Amino acid sequence: MKKDIHPDYHPVVFQDASTGKTFLTRSTVTSDATFEWEDGNRYPLVVVDVTSDSHPFWTGAQRVLDTAGRVQKFERKYGKRTRPTKNA
């Protein structure tokens, strides 16, 4: 690998803004805020809006779309559509 062309890759603590859950990983992102981790070291802290701890897909709170109901609503509003037939 070439030297001095890669960004600084260091440990960073990410915190979920809605649940408060934190996790330590490595990243190139920087922050002035710090967080004292369980090992006693201080790491840059980055607060994020969504993580796997709060995302509806991973928490099981994801809504299921009722596609059949949407089709029926469309047909009630606009009538049942048919394809034009070809005249021979």
Distance bins in CASP14 RR format, pairs under 12 A and 6 or more apart:
PFRMAT RR
TARGET T0000
AUTHOR 0000-0000-0000
RMODE 2
METHOD distances of the structure
MODEL  1
1 9 0 0 0 0 0 1 0 0 0 0 0
6 28 0 0 0 0 1 0 0 0 0 0 0
7 26 0 0 0 0 0 1 0 0 0 0 0
7 27 0 0 0 0 1 0 0 0 0 0 0
7 28 1 0 1 0 0 0 0 0 0 0 0
7 29 0 0 0 0 1 0 0 0 0 0 0
7 30 0 0 0 0 1 0 0 0 0 0 0
8 26 0 0 0 0 0 1 0 0 0 0 0
8 27 0 0 0 0 1 0 0 0 0 0 0
8 28 1 0 0 1 0 0 0 0 0 0 0
8 29 0 0 0 0 1 0 0 0 0 0 0
8 30 1 0 0 1 0 0 0 0 0 0 0
8 44 0 0 0 0 0 1 0 0 0 0 0
9 25 0 0 0 0 0 1 0 0 0 0 0
9 26 1 0 1 0 0 0 0 0 0 0 0
9 27 1 0 0 1 0 0 0 0 0 0 0
9 28 1 0 1 0 0 0 0 0 0 0 0
9 29 0 0 0 0 0 1 0 0 0 0 0
9 30 0 0 0 0 0 1 0 0 0 0 0
10 24 0 0 0 0 0 1 0 0 0 0 0
10 25 0 0 0 0 0 1 0 0 0 0 0
10 26 1 0 0 1 0 0 0 0 0 0 0
10 27 1 0 0 1 0 0 0 0 0 0 0
10 28 1 0 0 1 0 0 0 0 0 0 0
10 29 0 0 0 0 1 0 0 0 0 0 0
10 30 0 0 0 0 1 0 0 0 0 0 0
10 31 0 0 0 0 0 1 0 0 0 0 0
10 41 0 0 0 0 0 1 0 0 0 0 0
10 43 0 0 0 0 1 0 0 0 0 0 0
10 44 1 0 0 1 0 0 0 0 0 0 0
10 46 0 0 0 0 0 1 0 0 0 0 0
11 23 0 0 0 0 0 1 0 0 0 0 0
11 24 1 0 0 1 0 0 0 0 0 0 0
11 25 1 0 0 1 0 0 0 0 0 0 0
11 26 1 0 1 0 0 0 0 0 0 0 0
11 27 0 0 0 0 1 0 0 0 0 0 0
11 28 0 0 0 0 0 1 0 0 0 0 0
11 29 0 0 0 0 0 1 0 0 0 0 0
11 30 0 0 0 0 0 1 0 0 0 0 0
11 31 0 0 0 0 0 1 0 0 0 0 0
11 34 0 0 0 0 0 1 0 0 0 0 0
11 35 0 0 0 0 0 1 0 0 0 0 0
11 37 0 0 0 0 1 0 0 0 0 0 0
11 39 0 0 0 0 1 0 0 0 0 0 0
11 41 1 0 0 1 0 0 0 0 0 0 0
11 42 0 0 0 0 0 1 0 0 0 0 0
11 43 1 0 1 0 0 0 0 0 0 0 0
11 44 0 0 0 0 1 0 0 0 0 0 0
11 45 0 0 0 0 0 1 0 0 0 0 0
11 46 0 0 0 0 0 1 0 0 0 0 0
12 22 0 0 0 0 0 1 0 0 0 0 0
12 23 0 0 0 0 1 0 0 0 0 0 0
12 24 1 0 0 1 0 0 0 0 0 0 0
12 25 1 0 0 1 0 0 0 0 0 0 0
12 26 1 0 0 1 0 0 0 0 0 0 0
12 27 1 0 1 0 0 0 0 0 0 0 0
12 28 0 0 0 0 1 0 0 0 0 0 0
12 29 1 0 1 0 0 0 0 0 0 0 0
12 30 0 0 0 0 1 0 0 0 0 0 0
12 31 1 0 0 1 0 0 0 0 0 0 0
12 33 0 0 0 0 0 1 0 0 0 0 0
12 34 0 0 0 0 0 1 0 0 0 0 0
12 35 0 0 0 0 1 0 0 0 0 0 0
12 37 0 0 0 0 0 1 0 0 0 0 0
12 41 0 0 0 0 0 1 0 0 0 0 0
12 42 0 0 0 0 0 1 0 0 0 0 0
12 43 1 0 1 0 0 0 0 0 0 0 0
12 44 1 0 1 0 0 0 0 0 0 0 0
12 45 1 0 0 1 0 0 0 0 0 0 0
12 46 1 0 1 0 0 0 0 0 0 0 0
12 47 0 0 0 0 0 1 0 0 0 0 0
12 48 0 0 0 0 0 1 0 0 0 0 0
13 20 0 0 0 0 0 1 0 0 0 0 0
13 21 0 0 0 0 0 1 0 0 0 0 0
13 22 1 0 1 0 0 0 0 0 0 0 0
13 23 1 0 0 1 0 0 0 0 0 0 0
13 24 1 0 1 0 0 0 0 0 0 0 0
13 25 0 0 0 0 1 0 0 0 0 0 0
13 26 0 0 0 0 0 1 0 0 0 0 0
13 27 0 0 0 0 1 0 0 0 0 0 0
13 29 0 0 0 0 0 1 0 0 0 0 0
13 31 0 0 0 0 1 0 0 0 0 0 0
13 33 0 0 0 0 1 0 0 0 0 0 0
13 34 0 0 0 0 1 0 0 0 0 0 0
13 35 1 0 1 0 0 0 0 0 0 0 0
13 36 0 0 0 0 1 0 0 0 0 0 0
13 37 1 0 0 1 0 0 0 0 0 0 0
13 38 0 0 0 0 0 1 0 0 0 0 0
13 39 0 0 0 0 0 1 0 0 0 0 0
13 40 0 0 0 0 0 1 0 0 0 0 0
13 41 0 0 0 0 1 0 0 0 0 0 0
13 42 0 0 0 0 1 0 0 0 0 0 0
13 43 1 0 1 0 0 0 0 0 0 0 0
13 44 1 0 0 1 0 0 0 0 0 0 0
13 45 1 0 1 0 0 0 0 0 0 0 0
13 46 1 0 0 1 0 0 0 0 0 0 0
13 47 0 0 0 0 1 0 0 0 0 0 0
13 48 0 0 0 0 0 1 0 0 0 0 0
13 51 0 0 0 0 0 1 0 0 0 0 0
14 20 0 0 0 0 0 1 0 0 0 0 0
14 21 0 0 0 0 1 0 0 0 0 0 0
14 22 1 0 0 1 0 0 0 0 0 0 0
14 23 1 0 1 0 0 0 0 0 0 0 0
14 24 0 0 0 0 1 0 0 0 0 0 0
14 25 1 0 0 1 0 0 0 0 0 0 0
14 26 0 0 0 0 0 1 0 0 0 0 0
14 27 1 0 0 1 0 0 0 0 0 0 0
14 29 0 0 0 0 1 0 0 0 0 0 0
14 31 0 0 0 0 1 0 0 0 0 0 0
14 33 0 0 0 0 0 1 0 0 0 0 0
14 35 0 0 0 0 1 0 0 0 0 0 0
14 37 0 0 0 0 0 1 0 0 0 0 0
14 43 0 0 0 0 1 0 0 0 0 0 0
14 44 0 0 0 0 1 0 0 0 0 0 0
14 45 1 0 0 1 0 0 0 0 0 0 0
14 46 1 0 1 0 0 0 0 0 0 0 0
14 47 1 0 0 1 0 0 0 0 0 0 0
14 48 1 0 1 0 0 0 0 0 0 0 0
14 49 0 0 0 0 0 1 0 0 0 0 0
14 50 0 0 0 0 0 1 0 0 0 0 0
14 51 1 0 0 1 0 0 0 0 0 0 0
14 52 0 0 0 0 0 1 0 0 0 0 0
14 53 0 0 0 0 0 1 0 0 0 0 0
15 21 1 0 0 1 0 0 0 0 0 0 0
15 22 1 0 1 0 0 0 0 0 0 0 0
15 23 0 0 0 0 1 0 0 0 0 0 0
15 24 0 0 0 0 0 1 0 0 0 0 0
15 25 0 0 0 0 0 1 0 0 0 0 0
15 31 0 0 0 0 0 1 0 0 0 0 0
15 33 0 0 0 0 1 0 0 0 0 0 0
15 34 0 0 0 0 0 1 0 0 0 0 0
15 35 1 0 0 1 0 0 0 0 0 0 0
15 37 0 0 0 0 0 1 0 0 0 0 0
15 43 0 0 0 0 0 1 0 0 0 0 0
15 44 0 0 0 0 0 1 0 0 0 0 0
15 45 1 0 0 1 0 0 0 0 0 0 0
15 46 1 0 0 1 0 0 0 0 0 0 0
15 47 1 0 1 0 0 0 0 0 0 0 0
15 48 1 0 0 1 0 0 0 0 0 0 0
15 49 0 0 0 0 0 1 0 0 0 0 0
15 50 0 0 0 0 0 1 0 0 0 0 0
15 51 0 0 0 0 1 0 0 0 0 0 0
15 53 0 0 0 0 1 0 0 0 0 0 0
15 54 0 0 0 0 0 1 0 0 0 0 0
16 22 1 0 0 1 0 0 0 0 0 0 0
16 23 0 0 0 0 1 0 0 0 0 0 0
16 45 0 0 0 0 0 1 0 0 0 0 0
16 46 0 0 0 0 0 1 0 0 0 0 0
16 47 1 0 0 1 0 0 0 0 0 0 0
16 48 1 0 0 1 0 0 0 0 0 0 0
16 49 0 0 0 0 1 0 0 0 0 0 0
16 50 1 0 0 1 0 0 0 0 0 0 0
16 51 1 0 1 0 0 0 0 0 0 0 0
16 52 0 0 0 0 1 0 0 0 0 0 0
16 53 1 0 1 0 0 0 0 0 0 0 0
16 54 1 0 1 0 0 0 0 0 0 0 0
16 55 0 0 0 0 1 0 0 0 0 0 0
16 58 0 0 0 0 0 1 0 0 0 0 0
16 59 0 0 0 0 0 1 0 0 0 0 0
17 45 0 0 0 0 0 1 0 0 0 0 0
17 46 0 0 0 0 0 1 0 0 0 0 0
17 47 1 0 1 0 0 0 0 0 0 0 0
17 48 1 0 0 1 0 0 0 0 0 0 0
17 49 1 0 1 0 0 0 0 0 0 0 0
17 50 0 0 0 0 1 0 0 0 0 0 0
17 51 0 0 0 0 1 0 0 0 0 0 0
17 53 0 0 0 0 0 1 0 0 0 0 0
17 54 0 0 0 0 1 0 0 0 0 0 0
18 47 0 0 0 0 0 1 0 0 0 0 0
18 48 0 0 0 0 1 0 0 0 0 0 0
18 49 1 0 0 1 0 0 0 0 0 0 0
18 50 1 0 0 1 0 0 0 0 0 0 0
18 51 0 0 0 0 1 0 0 0 0 0 0
18 53 0 0 0 0 1 0 0 0 0 0 0
18 54 1 0 1 0 0 0 0 0 0 0 0
18 55 0 0 0 0 1 0 0 0 0 0 0
18 56 0 0 0 0 0 1 0 0 0 0 0
18 59 0 0 0 0 0 1 0 0 0 0 0
19 47 0 0 0 0 0 1 0 0 0 0 0
19 48 0 0 0 0 0 1 0 0 0 0 0
19 49 0 0 0 0 0 1 0 0 0 0 0
19 50 0 0 0 0 1 0 0 0 0 0 0
19 51 1 0 0 1 0 0 0 0 0 0 0
19 52 0 0 0 0 0 1 0 0 0 0 0
19 53 1 0 1 0 0 0 0 0 0 0 0
19 54 1 0 1 0 0 0 0 0 0 0 0
19 55 0 0 0 0 0 1 0 0 0 0 0
19 58 0 0 0 0 0 1 0 0 0 0 0
19 59 0 0 0 0 1 0 0 0 0 0 0
20 35 0 0 0 0 0 1 0 0 0 0 0
20 45 0 0 0 0 0 1 0 0 0 0 0
20 47 0 0 0 0 1 0 0 0 0 0 0
20 48 0 0 0 0 0 1 0 0 0 0 0
20 49 0 0 0 0 0 1 0 0 0 0 0
20 51 0 0 0 0 1 0 0 0 0 0 0
20 53 1 0 0 1 0 0 0 0 0 0 0
20 54 0 0 0 0 1 0 0 0 0 0 0
21 47 0 0 0 0 0 1 0 0 0 0 0
21 48 0 0 0 0 0 1 0 0 0 0 0
21 50 0 0 0 0 0 1 0 0 0 0 0
21 51 1 0 0 1 0 0 0 0 0 0 0
21 52 0 0 0 0 1 0 0 0 0 0 0
21 53 1 0 1 0 0 0 0 0 0 0 0
21 54 1 0 0 1 0 0 0 0 0 0 0
21 55 0 0 0 0 0 1 0 0 0 0 0
21 58 0 0 0 0 0 1 0 0 0 0 0
21 59 0 0 0 0 0 1 0 0 0 0 0
22 35 1 0 0 1 0 0 0 0 0 0 0
22 36 0 0 0 0 0 1 0 0 0 0 0
22 37 0 0 0 0 1 0 0 0 0 0 0
22 38 0 0 0 0 1 0 0 0 0 0 0
22 43 0 0 0 0 1 0 0 0 0 0 0
22 45 0 0 0 0 1 0 0 0 0 0 0
22 46 0 0 0 0 0 1 0 0 0 0 0
22 47 0 0 0 0 1 0 0 0 0 0 0
22 48 0 0 0 0 0 1 0 0 0 0 0
22 51 0 0 0 0 1 0 0 0 0 0 0
22 53 0 0 0 0 1 0 0 0 0 0 0
23 35 0 0 0 0 0 1 0 0 0 0 0
23 37 0 0 0 0 1 0 0 0 0 0 0
23 38 0 0 0 0 0 1 0 0 0 0 0
23 43 0 0 0 0 0 1 0 0 0 0 0
23 45 0 0 0 0 0 1 0 0 0 0 0
23 46 0 0 0 0 0 1 0 0 0 0 0
23 48 0 0 0 0 0 1 0 0 0 0 0
23 51 1 0 0 1 0 0 0 0 0 0 0
23 52 0 0 0 0 1 0 0 0 0 0 0
23 53 0 0 0 0 1 0 0 0 0 0 0
24 35 0 0 0 0 1 0 0 0 0 0 0
24 36 0 0 0 0 0 1 0 0 0 0 0
24 37 1 0 1 0 0 0 0 0 0 0 0
24 38 0 0 0 0 1 0 0 0 0 0 0
24 39 0 0 0 0 1 0 0 0 0 0 0
24 40 0 0 0 0 0 1 0 0 0 0 0
24 41 0 0 0 0 1 0 0 0 0 0 0
24 42 0 0 0 0 0 1 0 0 0 0 0
24 43 1 0 0 1 0 0 0 0 0 0 0
24 44 0 0 0 0 0 1 0 0 0 0 0
24 45 0 0 0 0 0 1 0 0 0 0 0
24 46 0 0 0 0 0 1 0 0 0 0 0
25 37 0 0 0 0 0 1 0 0 0 0 0
25 43 0 0 0 0 1 0 0 0 0 0 0
25 44 0 0 0 0 0 1 0 0 0 0 0
25 46 0 0 0 0 0 1 0 0 0 0 0
25 48 0 0 0 0 0 1 0 0 0 0 0
25 51 0 0 0 0 0 1 0 0 0 0 0
26 43 0 0 0 0 0 1 0 0 0 0 0
26 44 0 0 0 0 0 1 0 0 0 0 0
27 43 0 0 0 0 0 1 0 0 0 0 0
27 44 0 0 0 0 1 0 0 0 0 0 0
27 45 0 0 0 0 0 1 0 0 0 0 0
27 46 1 0 0 1 0 0 0 0 0 0 0
27 48 0 0 0 0 0 1 0 0 0 0 0
28 44 0 0 0 0 0 1 0 0 0 0 0
28 46 0 0 0 0 0 1 0 0 0 0 0
29 43 0 0 0 0 0 1 0 0 0 0 0
29 44 1 0 0 1 0 0 0 0 0 0 0
29 45 0 0 0 0 0 1 0 0 0 0 0
29 46 1 0 1 0 0 0 0 0 0 0 0
29 47 0 0 0 0 0 1 0 0 0 0 0
29 48 0 0 0 0 1 0 0 0 0 0 0
30 43 0 0 0 0 0 1 0 0 0 0 0
30 44 1 0 1 0 0 0 0 0 0 0 0
30 45 0 0 0 0 0 1 0 0 0 0 0
30 46 0 0 0 0 1 0 0 0 0 0 0
31 42 0 0 0 0 0 1 0 0 0 0 0
31 43 0 0 0 0 1 0 0 0 0 0 0
31 44 1 0 1 0 0 0 0 0 0 0 0
31 45 1 0 1 0 0 0 0 0 0 0 0
31 46 1 0 1 0 0 0 0 0 0 0 0
31 47 0 0 0 0 1 0 0 0 0 0 0
31 48 0 0 0 0 0 1 0 0 0 0 0
32 44 1 0 0 1 0 0 0 0 0 0 0
32 45 0 0 0 0 1 0 0 0 0 0 0
32 46 0 0 0 0 0 1 0 0 0 0 0
33 42 0 0 0 0 0 1 0 0 0 0 0
33 43 0 0 0 0 1 0 0 0 0 0 0
33 44 1 0 0 1 0 0 0 0 0 0 0
33 45 1 0 1 0 0 0 0 0 0 0 0
33 46 1 0 0 1 0 0 0 0 0 0 0
33 47 1 0 0 1 0 0 0 0 0 0 0
34 40 0 0 0 0 0 1 0 0 0 0 0
34 41 0 0 0 0 1 0 0 0 0 0 0
34 42 1 0 1 0 0 0 0 0 0 0 0
34 43 1 0 0 1 0 0 0 0 0 0 0
34 44 1 0 0 1 0 0 0 0 0 0 0
34 45 1 0 1 0 0 0 0 0 0 0 0
34 46 0 0 0 0 0 1 0 0 0 0 0
35 41 0 0 0 0 1 0 0 0 0 0 0
35 42 1 0 0 1 0 0 0 0 0 0 0
35 43 1 0 1 0 0 0 0 0 0 0 0
35 44 1 0 0 1 0 0 0 0 0 0 0
35 45 1 1 0 0 0 0 0 0 0 0 0
35 46 0 0 0 0 1 0 0 0 0 0 0
35 47 0 0 0 0 1 0 0 0 0 0 0
36 42 1 0 1 0 0 0 0 0 0 0 0
36 43 0 0 0 0 1 0 0 0 0 0 0
36 44 0 0 0 0 0 1 0 0 0 0 0
36 45 0 0 0 0 1 0 0 0 0 0 0
37 43 1 0 1 0 0 0 0 0 0 0 0
37 44 0 0 0 0 0 1 0 0 0 0 0
37 45 0 0 0 0 1 0 0 0 0 0 0
48 54 0 0 0 0 1 0 0 0 0 0 0
48 55 0 0 0 0 0 1 0 0 0 0 0
49 55 0 0 0 0 1 0 0 0 0 0 0
50 56 0 0 0 0 1 0 0 0 0 0 0
50 57 0 0 0 0 1 0 0 0 0 0 0
50 58 0 0 0 0 1 0 0 0 0 0 0
50 59 0 0 0 0 0 1 0 0 0 0 0
51 57 0 0 0 0 0 1 0 0 0 0 0
51 58 0 0 0 0 1 0 0 0 0 0 0
51 59 0 0 0 0 0 1 0 0 0 0 0
52 58 1 0 1 0 0 0 0 0 0 0 0
52 59 0 0 0 0 1 0 0 0 0 0 0
52 60 0 0 0 0 0 1 0 0 0 0 0
53 59 1 0 0 1 0 0 0 0 0 0 0
53 60 0 0 0 0 0 1 0 0 0 0 0
53 61 0 0 0 0 0 1 0 0 0 0 0
54 60 0 0 0 0 0 1 0 0 0 0 0
54 61 0 0 0 0 1 0 0 0 0 0 0
55 61 0 0 0 0 1 0 0 0 0 0 0
55 62 0 0 0 0 1 0 0 0 0 0 0
56 62 1 0 1 0 0 0 0 0 0 0 0
56 63 1 0 0 1 0 0 0 0 0 0 0
56 64 0 0 0 0 0 1 0 0 0 0 0
57 63 0 0 0 0 0 1 0 0 0 0 0
57 64 0 0 0 0 0 1 0 0 0 0 0
65 71 0 0 0 0 0 1 0 0 0 0 0
66 72 0 0 0 0 1 0 0 0 0 0 0
66 73 0 0 0 0 1 0 0 0 0 0 0
67 73 0 0 0 0 0 1 0 0 0 0 0
67 74 0 0 0 0 0 1 0 0 0 0 0
68 74 0 0 0 0 0 1 0 0 0 0 0
68 75 0 0 0 0 0 1 0 0 0 0 0
69 75 0 0 0 0 1 0 0 0 0 0 0
69 76 0 0 0 0 1 0 0 0 0 0 0
69 77 0 0 0 0 0 1 0 0 0 0 0
70 76 0 0 0 0 0 1 0 0 0 0 0
70 77 0 0 0 0 0 1 0 0 0 0 0
71 77 0 0 0 0 0 1 0 0 0 0 0
71 78 0 0 0 0 0 1 0 0 0 0 0
71 79 0 0 0 0 0 1 0 0 0 0 0
71 80 0 0 0 0 1 0 0 0 0 0 0
71 81 0 0 0 0 0 1 0 0 0 0 0
72 78 0 0 0 0 0 1 0 0 0 0 0
72 79 0 0 0 0 0 1 0 0 0 0 0
72 80 0 0 0 0 0 1 0 0 0 0 0
73 79 0 0 0 0 0 1 0 0 0 0 0
74 80 0 0 0 0 1 0 0 0 0 0 0
74 81 0 0 0 0 1 0 0 0 0 0 0
75 81 1 0 0 1 0 0 0 0 0 0 0
75 82 0 0 0 0 0 1 0 0 0 0 0
END
